Amino acid sequence: MALWGGRFEEETNREVAKYTESISFDRRLFRHDIAGSIAHVHMLARQNIIPQATSEAIERELLKIRDRMEKGDFEYSIELEDIHMHIESALIGVLGAEGARVHSARSRNDQVAVDVRLYLRDQIDLLLEKVEFFQKILVERAETDKRAIMPGFTHLQHAQVVLFAHHLLAYVEMFGRDAERLRDCRVRLNRMPLGAGAIAGSTLPIDRASVAEELHFAEVTRNSMDSVADRDFALELLSDLAIFGIHISRLSEDIILWSSQEFDFVELSDDYCTGSSLMPQKKNPDVAELSRGKSARLTGDLMTLLTMCKGLPLTYNRDLQEDKLAIFDALDTATAILTVYPGMIAKMKIKADHMRARAADPYLMATDMAEELVRLGVPFRTAHSRVGSLVKYCRENNTSPEKLTLAQMRESIPEATEAFLNLFDPEASVAKRESEGGTGFRSVERQIAYWKERLA
């Protein structure tokens, strides 16, 4: 009979037991469940709800159970449903009725809520370490290749000349915001629900604040119903991970394009690629492709949790058991991406000469011409139109801007001077873009210095 089975006359149907169990996936919470239980019995003893000797005996046995679980020397059964019942049952099996005192003034409702918060707090800390390590790799790569020039794209069309380092640093910024969101999420989830009970709190003289302090929570939750009913902290985390997934997917798409024969900007290391079972010449960017694909799982996990929570009446409903599948999958997916991706970036070969050759397209300096006209006092829209006419002239006459004489250029741009004939050097184009956040050499140096200091 289950520990909750006092009012039941029949054993749970075997298929129902299989359908309702969560031990197959929530067993990973065992350390956090035991940590919460130890803090809880400490408080029960301080408040004279249970004897001090009982608290000490329970703690000793919980630590033994934890050691067995860590060593893989623990038997699990679907009849005991979840990690909470397994630990409590093992405790009672050794200590008898004294072990059963562990569940005084708590419910599995508030117990799982504190377990998940403890678990997510640790997972966020690990993710933050991995995100910041990934940022460091990107910054190091940017510094190593800080002189490499490439065409920048809008609408996947050649737009303007940029530094390859500037492109990488854009992702450093994105992942930096991902880290900020994770830190913000950690603040909101770091509130302790234990002591809320099943719904209404407890009639026993518990001290929730002391438990929160022992478990390093910043504060206790203020409403017992909210404490057990909501999973907005998990929704926030999965939202953060979904946004991270979008960022990693976009970087993956860039790398996939860059490594194609059509772009040929980078070559990925062999140990981060696979081949084809049919075509001997193939070298496929599988890490980038799988990361792009795994971002869909992160989005899907968020949608699962959002949909699951949207129609639940207060307070706890068994639907919430399903939250852990989405939470664990999202965490595992993000962790896997962050484990393999930095090495691929670190070993990626940059084809700087080919990038530079593609960046030498004089049409990429069309905006430079327009801004040069602005310096001469021409309104920008007029300047834009003049340069557009020049591009049209070149296309119609099968030539390009850098080949024109000053006289030919003045047919479209009457204000053009000799200086306009020297606007088609990609290094010079980059060097002039020193506005804050721009792609200029000094601007990118400042960005690199900023991130090196911040991530130190």
C-alpha positions in Angstrom: 0.0 0.0 0.0 1.2 3.5 -0.8 2.1 5.9 2.0 -1.1 7.8 1.1 -3.3 4.7 0.9 -5.1 4.7 4.2 -8.6 5.5 2.8 -8.3 3.2 -0.2 -9.7 -0.4 -0.2 -8.0 -1.5 -3.5 -4.5 -1.5 -4.7 -3.7 0.9 -7.5 -4.2 -0.7 -10.9 -0.9 -1.7 -12.4 -1.4 0.3 -15.6 -2.5 3.3 -13.6 0.7 3.0 -11.5 2.8 3.0 -14.7 0.8 5.9 -16.0 1.1 8.1 -12.9 4.7 7.4 -11.8 7.3 10.0 -12.1 10.3 8.2 -10.5 11.6 7.4 -14.0 12.5 11.1 -14.5 12.3 12.9 -11.1 14.9 10.7 -9.4 17.4 13.3 -10.5 16.0 15.5 -7.7 17.2 13.2 -5.0 20.0 15.4 -3.6 17.7 18.4 -3.5 14.8 16.5 -1.9 17.2 15.2 0.8 18.6 18.7 1.4 15.1 20.1 1.8 14.2 17.3 4.2 17.2 17.8 6.4 16.6 21.5 6.7 12.9 20.7 7.4 13.7 18.3 10.3 16.2 20.7 11.7 13.4 23.2 12.0 10.9 20.7 13.4 13.3 19.9 16.2 14.1 23.6 16.9 10.4 24.2 17.2 9.9 21.1 19.5 7.6 19.5 17.0 9.8 16.4 16.9 12.5 15.3 19.4 16.0 16.4 18.7 17.1 12.7 18.7 14.6 11.9 16.0 15.8 14.8 13.8 19.4 13.6 14.2 18.4 10.0 13.3 16.5 11.1 10.3 19.4 13.2 9.1 21.8 10.4 9.4 19.6 8.0 7.5 18.8 10.6 4.8 22.6 11.0 4.2 22.9 7.2 3.9 20.1 7.2 1.4 21.8 9.9 -0.6 25.0 8.0 -0.6 23.3 4.9 -1.9 21.5 6.8 -4.6 24.8 8.5 -5.7 26.4 5.1 -5.9 23.5 3.6 -7.9 22.8 1.2 -5.0 19.2 2.0 -4.6 16.1 0.1 -5.9 13.3 2.1 -7.5 9.7 1.0 -7.9 6.8 2.6 -9.8 4.5 1.7 -6.8 6.2 4.4 -4.8 5.5 6.9 -7.6 8.1 9.6 -7.1 11.4 10.5 -5.5 9.7 11.9 -2.4 7.9 8.7 -1.6 11.0 6.6 -2.3 13.1 8.5 0.1 10.4 8.6 2.8 9.7 4.9 2.4 13.4 4.1 2.7 13.6 6.2 5.8 10.6 4.6 7.5 11.9 1.2 6.5 14.9 1.8 8.8 13.5 4.1 11.5 9.9 3.0 11.6 7.4 5.5 13.1 10.2 7.9 14.0 11.1 8.2 10.3 7.5 9.0 9.4 7.8 12.2 11.5 9.8 13.7 8.6 6.6 14.6 6.8 5.2 16.7 9.6 4.0 20.1 8.5 4.6 19.6 4.8 3.0 18.1 1.7 4.4 16.7 -1.5 3.0 19.8 -3.0 5.3 22.2 -1.3 8.1 19.5 -1.2 8.3 19.2 -5.0 8.1 23.0 -5.3 11.2 23.5 -3.1 13.0 20.6 -4.8 12.5 22.0 -8.2 13.6 25.5 -7.1 16.8 24.1 -5.5 17.5 22.1 -8.6 17.0 24.9 -11.0 19.1 27.3 -8.9 22.0 24.9 -9.2 21.3 24.3 -12.9 21.2 28.1 -13.6 24.6 28.5 -11.9 26.1 25.7 -14.1 24.5 27.3 -17.2 25.9 30.7 -16.4 29.4 29.2 -16.1 29.0 27.6 -19.5 27.5 30.7 -21.2 30.3 32.8 -19.9 32.9 30.3 -21.0 31.4 30.3 -24.5 31.5 34.1 -24.5 35.2 34.0 -23.6 35.9 31.6 -26.6 34.0 34.0 -28.9 35.9 37.0 -27.6 39.3 35.2 -27.9 38.3 34.2 -31.5 37.4 37.8 -32.2 40.7 39.1 -30.9 42.7 36.5 -32.8 41.0 37.4 -36.1 40.4 41.1 -35.4 41.8 42.3 -38.7 39.8 39.9 -40.9 37.3 41.8 -43.1 34.2 40.3 -44.6 31.0 41.4 -46.3 28.2 42.0 -43.9 24.7 41.0 -44.9 21.1 42.3 -44.7 18.4 40.2 -46.3 21.2 37.7 -47.0 22.5 40.3 -49.6 25.9 41.9 -49.5 25.4 45.1 -47.5 28.5 46.8 -46.1 32.0 45.9 -45.1 32.4 44.7 -41.5 35.0 43.0 -39.4 34.6 39.3 -38.8 35.4 40.0 -35.1 32.5 42.5 -35.1 30.1 39.8 -36.3 31.3 37.4 -33.5 30.9 40.1 -30.9 27.3 40.5 -31.9 26.7 37.0 -30.5 28.7 37.8 -27.4 26.2 40.6 -26.8 23.3 38.3 -27.3 24.6 35.6 -25.0 25.4 38.3 -22.5 21.7 39.2 -22.4 20.9 35.5 -22.1 23.1 35.4 -19.0 21.4 38.5 -17.6 18.0 36.8 -18.1 19.2 33.7 -16.3 20.5 35.8 -13.4 17.2 37.6 -13.2 15.3 34.3 -13.2 17.4 33.0 -10.4 16.4 36.0 -8.2 12.7 35.3 -8.7 12.9 31.6 -8.2 15.0 32.0 -5.0 12.0 32.1 -2.7 11.2 29.2 -0.5 7.7 27.5 -0.7 8.4 24.8 1.9 5.9 25.1 4.8 3.0 26.1 2.5 1.7 22.5 2.9 -0.8 21.2 0.5 -2.6 24.5 0.1 -3.3 26.3 3.4 -0.1 26.3 5.5 0.2 24.4 8.8 -1.4 24.6 12.3 2.0 23.5 13.7 4.4 26.3 15.0 6.8 26.0 12.1 9.6 28.6 11.4 9.8 28.9 7.6 12.3 31.7 7.7 14.9 29.5 9.4 14.5 26.8 6.8 14.9 29.4 4.0 18.1 30.6 5.6 19.5 27.1 5.9 18.7 26.4 2.3 20.1 29.8 1.2 16.8 31.2 -0.1 16.5 35.0 -0.1 13.0 34.9 1.4 10.0 32.7 1.9 6.9 32.8 -0.4 4.1 34.9 1.0 1.0 33.0 0.0 0.6 29.2 0.5 -1.7 28.7 -2.4 0.6 30.5 -4.9 3.5 28.6 -3.4 2.3 25.2 -4.6 0.2 26.3 -7.6 2.4 28.3 -9.9 5.4 27.4 -12.1 6.1 30.8 -13.5 9.7 30.5 -12.3 10.1 27.5 -14.6 8.2 29.2 -17.4 10.6 32.1 -17.1 13.6 29.8 -17.2 12.3 27.9 -20.2 11.6 31.2 -21.9 15.2 32.3 -21.3 16.5 29.0 -22.7 14.2 29.3 -25.8 15.7 32.8 -26.5 19.1 31.3 -26.0 18.1 28.6 -28.5 17.1 31.2 -31.1 20.5 32.9 -30.7 22.4 29.7 -31.0 20.3 28.8 -34.0 21.2 32.0 -35.8 24.9 31.6 -35.1 24.6 28.0 -36.4 22.9 29.3 -39.6 25.8 31.7 -40.1 28.4 29.0 -39.6 26.5 26.6 -41.9 26.5 29.3 -44.6 30.1 30.4 -44.1 31.3 26.8 -44.4 29.5 26.1 -47.6 31.3 26.2 -51.0 29.3 29.2 -52.0 30.6 31.3 -49.1 33.8 29.5 -48.2 34.6 31.9 -45.3 35.5 29.2 -42.7 36.4 25.6 -42.5 35.3 23.6 -39.5 37.7 21.1 -37.8 37.2 17.5 -38.9 36.5 16.4 -35.4 33.4 18.6 -35.3 32.0 17.4 -38.6 30.8 14.2 -40.1 30.8 12.7 -43.6 28.3 11.1 -45.9 27.6 7.4 -46.1 27.3 7.8 -49.9 29.3 10.8 -51.1 33.0 10.5 -50.2 33.8 14.1 -50.6 31.2 15.5 -48.1 32.1 17.3 -44.9 29.0 18.2 -43.0 28.6 20.9 -40.3 26.6 18.6 -38.1 27.2 20.3 -34.7 25.9 23.6 -36.1 23.0 21.8 -37.9 22.0 19.8 -34.8 22.3 22.9 -32.6 20.0 24.7 -35.0 17.6 21.8 -34.8 17.8 21.5 -31.0 16.7 25.1 -30.6 13.3 23.8 -31.8 13.2 21.5 -28.7 13.9 24.5 -26.4 11.0 26.3 -28.0 8.8 23.2 -27.8 9.6 22.7 -24.1 8.5 26.2 -23.4 5.3 25.7 -25.4 4.6 22.5 -23.5 4.9 24.2 -20.1 2.9 27.2 -21.2 0.1 25.1 -22.5 0.1 22.8 -19.4 -0.2 25.7 -17.0 -2.7 27.9 -18.8 -6.0 26.4 -17.6 -5.2 25.1 -14.2 -7.5 26.1 -11.3 -5.8 26.8 -8.0 -4.0 25.2 -6.4 -2.0 22.1 -7.1 -3.1 19.7 -9.9 -1.4 16.5 -11.0 -0.8 18.1 -14.4 2.1 19.8 -12.8 4.0 16.5 -12.6 4.6 16.9 -16.3 6.5 20.1 -15.8 9.7 18.2 -15.1 9.9 16.5 -18.4 9.9 19.8 -20.2 12.2 21.4 -17.7 14.8 18.6 -17.7 14.8 18.3 -21.5 15.4 22.0 -21.9 18.2 22.0 -19.4 19.8 18.9 -20.9 19.5 20.4 -24.4 21.0 23.8 -23.5 23.8 22.1 -21.5 24.6 19.8 -24.4 24.8 22.7 -26.8 27.1 24.7 -24.5 29.3 21.7 -23.9 30.1 21.0 -27.6 29.8 24.4 -29.3 32.8 26.3 -27.8 35.3 23.8 -29.0 34.0 24.0 -32.5 34.4 27.8 -32.5 37.9 27.6 -31.0 39.1 25.2 -33.8 37.3 26.9 -36.7 39.7 28.0 -39.5 39.1 31.5 -40.8 39.7 32.0 -44.5 40.6 35.7 -44.2 41.9 36.1 -47.7 38.7 34.8 -49.3 36.6 37.0 -46.9 38.6 40.0 -47.8 38.3 39.3 -51.6 34.5 39.2 -51.2 34.5 42.3 -49.1 36.4 44.2 -51.9 33.1 44.5 -53.9 33.0 48.2 -54.6 29.2 48.2 -54.2 29.6 47.5 -50.5 31.0 51.1 -50.3 27.9 52.7 -51.7 26.8 54.0 -48.3 30.3 55.5 -47.8 29.7 57.5 -51.0 26.4 58.7 -49.7 27.8 59.7 -46.3 30.7 61.5 -48.1 28.1 63.6 -49.9 26.4 64.3 -46.5 29.8 65.7 -45.4 29.7 68.1 -48.3 26.3 69.3 -47.2 24.0 67.2 -49.5 20.8 66.1 -47.8 21.0 62.3 -47.2 18.0 61.4 -49.3 19.4 63.4 -52.2 22.8 61.7 -51.6 21.0 58.3 -51.5 19.3 59.0 -54.8 22.6 60.2 -56.4 24.5 57.1 -55.5 21.5 54.9 -56.5 21.7 56.6 -60.0 25.4 55.8 -60.1 24.8 52.1 -59.3 22.2 52.0 -62.1 24.6 53.7 -64.5 27.3 51.1 -63.7 24.8 48.2 -64.2 23.6 49.5 -67.5 27.1 50.1 -68.8 28.6 46.8 -67.5 31.2 48.5 -65.3 31.6 49.2 -61.6 32.1 52.3 -59.5 35.9 52.0 -58.9 36.5 51.9 -62.6 34.8 55.2 -63.4 36.6 58.5 -64.2 35.6 61.5 -62.2 33.8 62.9 -65.2 31.7 59.7 -65.5 31.0 59.7 -61.8 29.8 63.3 -62.0 27.1 62.4 -64.5 25.3 60.8 -61.5 26.9 62.7 -58.6 27.6 66.3 -59.7 29.2 67.0 -56.2 31.8 64.2 -56.5 35.5 65.2 -55.9 38.8 63.3 -56.5 38.3 61.8 -53.0 35.4 59.8 -54.3 37.7 57.8 -56.5 39.4 56.4 -53.4 36.4 55.3 -51.4 36.5 51.6 -52.5 39.1 50.2 -50.2 37.5 47.9 -47.6 40.1 48.6 -44.9 39.5 52.3 -45.3 35.8 51.7 -45.2 36.0 49.8 -41.9 38.5 52.2 -40.4 36.0 55.1 -40.7 33.2 53.4 -38.8 34.4 54.4 -35.3 31.0 55.5 -34.0 30.2 53.8 -30.6 29.3 50.2 -31.4 30.5 50.4 -35.0 32.7 48.0 -36.9 35.8 50.2 -36.9 39.1 48.8 -35.9 39.3 50.9 -32.7 35.6 50.4 -31.9 36.0 46.6 -32.1 39.1 46.8 -29.9 37.0 48.7 -27.3 34.4 46.0 -27.5 36.9 43.2 -27.0 38.5 45.0 -24.1 35.1 45.5 -22.5 34.2 41.9 -22.7 37.6 40.6 -21.6 37.3 42.7 -18.5 33.7 41.8 -17.8 34.3 38.1 -18.3 37.6 38.0 -16.4 
